[in-house]
Amino acid sequence: MPGIKDSLELKEIVLLGRTFDEYFRAFNLQAVNLKEEKILDAASGVSSFCAEAAMKGIDVTGSDRIYSLPASTIELKCAEDLALVMAQMPEVAHLYKWEYFRGVDELRDARKRAYKLFTGDFRRHGSRRYVICELPETDFSDNEFTITLISHFLFLYDDRLDYEFHRETIRECLRITSKEIRIFPIVNLKGELSPYIEKILTDEAFANCTKTVQTVDYEFIRNGNRMLVISA
């Protein structure tokens, strides 16, 4: 029998891709006219949101430091990271809600489909759609985007990304975004509310910002069905 762990054991941030439908639900995009927005997927990694959005006529730009690597290298790491996470899943299955995904096989298939869609699109479009970016800094212009999405990066990895990194990343995203930034989830890998949430909500750096926590129609990590929305 596998043991029980209170978190995935990861030496680094892994490359796991999420799909357009996961983004659509996780970021409450149902009420947004996406074709009227210019969207940044910050720290977008190998999610297929950009690729699938483009097929739907939606303007999305991905940004991540990994885009300095060739597609073949990224794809190899995707396969390795997915195998690493799937091997641990029996020991951490209790941390997840098995409704959107009905089992480990379905989860594996979805993650593989996402990174395959991404790598195919990355090979075709490269820097025209995917921008090399080392957060918390970017080369984007003020208000270049209307909405910025940050998926499974901030708060989730609060054990290795310190509060200063969170604050400066959010400040930079506010600079380059005219409407709002949406961050999902707000729990860490243990399924616990990140302590950085309260710090962000009370930080003087964001005193003039509107900050709300909203429930969304997506929950895979248990308790992970809320996002943070911030607008200047």
C-alpha positions in Angstrom: 0.0 0.0 0.0 1.3 3.5 -0.8 2.1 5.8 2.0 0.2 9.1 2.6 2.0 12.4 2.0 0.8 16.0 2.8 2.2 17.4 -0.4 3.8 16.5 -3.7 7.6 16.3 -3.2 9.0 18.6 -6.0 12.6 19.8 -6.2 11.5 22.6 -8.6 8.5 24.1 -10.3 7.2 21.4 -12.7 5.9 21.8 -16.2 2.3 20.7 -16.1 0.0 22.0 -18.8 -3.6 23.1 -18.2 -6.3 23.3 -20.9 -8.5 26.1 -22.2 -11.5 24.6 -20.4 -9.6 24.6 -17.1 -8.6 28.2 -17.5 -12.1 29.1 -18.6 -13.5 27.7 -15.3 -10.7 28.6 -13.0 -10.6 32.2 -14.0 -14.4 32.8 -14.2 -14.1 33.7 -17.9 -17.7 32.9 -18.6 -18.8 36.5 -18.1 -15.9 38.0 -20.1 -16.2 38.8 -23.8 -12.8 37.2 -24.6 -12.6 38.4 -28.2 -12.6 42.0 -26.9 -9.7 41.5 -24.6 -5.9 41.4 -25.0 -4.8 38.8 -22.5 -1.5 37.9 -21.0 -1.0 34.4 -19.7 1.9 35.1 -17.3 4.2 32.2 -16.3 2.1 30.3 -18.8 4.5 27.3 -19.0 3.2 24.5 -21.2 -0.5 25.1 -20.8 -2.5 25.0 -24.0 -4.6 28.0 -23.2 -2.8 30.3 -25.8 -2.9 27.7 -28.5 -6.6 26.9 -28.0 -7.5 30.5 -27.5 -5.9 31.4 -30.9 -8.1 28.7 -32.5 -11.1 30.5 -31.1 -10.0 34.0 -32.4 -8.9 35.2 -28.9 -5.8 37.4 -28.5 -3.6 35.7 -25.9 0.2 36.1 -25.4 2.1 33.6 -23.3 5.2 34.6 -21.2 7.6 32.4 -19.4 11.4 32.0 -18.9 11.3 28.5 -20.4 10.6 29.9 -23.9 14.3 30.4 -24.3 14.6 26.6 -24.7 13.8 24.7 -27.9 10.5 22.9 -28.2 12.2 19.5 -28.1 13.9 20.2 -24.7 10.6 21.6 -23.2 8.7 18.5 -24.4 11.2 16.1 -22.9 11.0 17.9 -19.5 7.2 17.9 -19.8 7.2 14.1 -20.1 9.6 13.7 -17.2 7.7 16.1 -14.9 4.4 14.5 -15.7 5.8 11.0 -14.9 7.3 12.4 -11.7 3.9 13.8 -10.5 1.9 10.8 -11.7 4.2 8.4 -9.7 3.4 10.4 -6.5 -0.3 10.7 -7.1 -1.4 7.6 -5.2 0.2 9.1 -2.1 -1.4 12.5 -2.4 -4.7 11.6 -4.0 -6.5 12.7 -0.9 -5.4 16.3 -1.5 -7.5 16.4 -4.7 -11.1 16.4 -5.6 -11.8 13.8 -8.2 -14.8 15.3 -10.0 -13.4 17.3 -12.9 -11.0 14.5 -13.5 -12.5 11.1 -12.7 -9.2 9.4 -12.0 -5.4 9.5 -12.5 -5.5 8.2 -16.0 -7.9 10.9 -17.1 -5.7 13.5 -15.4 -2.6 12.2 -17.1 -4.3 12.2 -20.5 -5.4 15.9 -20.0 -2.0 17.0 -19.0 -0.3 15.2 -21.9 -2.8 16.7 -24.3 -2.2 20.2 -23.0 1.6 20.1 -23.4 1.4 18.4 -26.8 -0.9 21.2 -28.0 1.4 23.8 -26.5 4.6 22.3 -28.0 3.0 22.0 -31.5 1.9 25.7 -31.3 5.2 26.8 -29.9 7.0 25.2 -32.8 4.8 27.0 -35.3 4.6 30.4 -33.7 7.5 30.8 -31.3 8.1 34.4 -30.2 5.1 35.7 -32.1 2.9 34.2 -29.4 5.3 33.1 -26.6 7.6 35.7 -25.0 10.6 35.0 -23.0 10.1 36.6 -19.6 11.9 36.3 -16.2 9.4 37.4 -13.6 9.1 39.7 -11.6 10.4 41.8 -14.5 9.0 42.1 -18.0 9.7 44.1 -21.1 6.0 44.8 -21.8 4.7 48.3 -22.0 2.4 50.0 -19.5 -1.2 48.8 -20.0 -0.2 46.6 -22.9 -2.8 44.0 -21.9 -6.4 44.3 -20.6 -6.4 41.2 -18.5 -3.5 39.1 -17.0 -4.0 35.6 -15.8 -1.5 33.8 -13.5 -2.2 30.1 -13.3 -0.7 27.6 -10.8 2.4 29.7 -10.0 2.0 32.4 -7.4 0.7 31.1 -4.0 0.9 27.5 -5.1 4.7 27.5 -4.7 4.9 29.7 -1.6 7.5 27.3 -0.2 10.0 28.4 -2.8 8.8 31.8 -4.1 9.1 34.3 -1.3 6.7 37.1 -0.5 9.0 39.7 -2.1 8.7 37.8 -5.4 4.9 37.6 -5.1 4.6 41.3 -4.4 6.9 42.5 -7.1 5.4 40.1 -9.7 1.9 41.4 -8.9 3.1 45.0 -9.0 4.7 44.4 -12.5 1.5 42.7 -13.7 -0.6 45.6 -12.6 1.7 48.0 -14.5 1.3 46.2 -17.8 -2.5 45.5 -17.3 -5.2 48.0 -17.8 -8.2 46.2 -16.3 -7.3 43.5 -13.8 -5.1 40.5 -13.0 -6.6 37.2 -11.9 -4.5 34.7 -9.9 -5.5 31.0 -9.4 -5.4 29.1 -7.1 -4.8 30.8 -3.8 -3.8 27.6 -2.0 -0.4 26.0 -1.9 0.6 22.5 -2.7 -0.8 21.2 0.6 -4.2 22.6 -0.2 -3.9 25.3 2.5 -4.7 29.0 2.0 -1.3 30.6 1.3 -0.2 33.0 4.1 0.8 35.4 1.4 -2.9 36.1 0.6 -3.4 38.1 3.8 -0.2 39.9 3.2 -1.2 41.0 -0.3 -4.6 42.1 0.9 -3.1 44.3 3.6 0.1 45.4 1.9 0.4 49.2 1.6 1.8 48.7 -1.9 -1.7 47.7 -3.0 -3.7 50.1 -0.8 -5.2 51.9 -3.8 -6.1 48.6 -5.6 -9.4 46.8 -5.6 -8.8 43.3 -4.3 -11.5 40.5 -4.2 -11.4 36.8 -3.7 -14.0 35.0 -5.9 -15.2 31.5 -5.9 -14.9 29.7 -9.3 -16.4 26.7 -11.1 -13.3 24.6 -10.9 -11.7 22.7 -8.0 -9.0 20.0 -8.4 -6.8 20.8 -5.4 -9.1 20.5 -2.5 -10.1 23.9 -1.2 -8.6 25.4 -4.4 -11.8 26.8 -5.9 -11.0 30.5 -5.4 -9.0 33.1 -7.3 -7.7 36.6 -6.3 -8.7 39.5 -8.6 -6.7 42.7 -8.3 -7.2 45.9 -10.3 -5.5 49.3 -10.0 
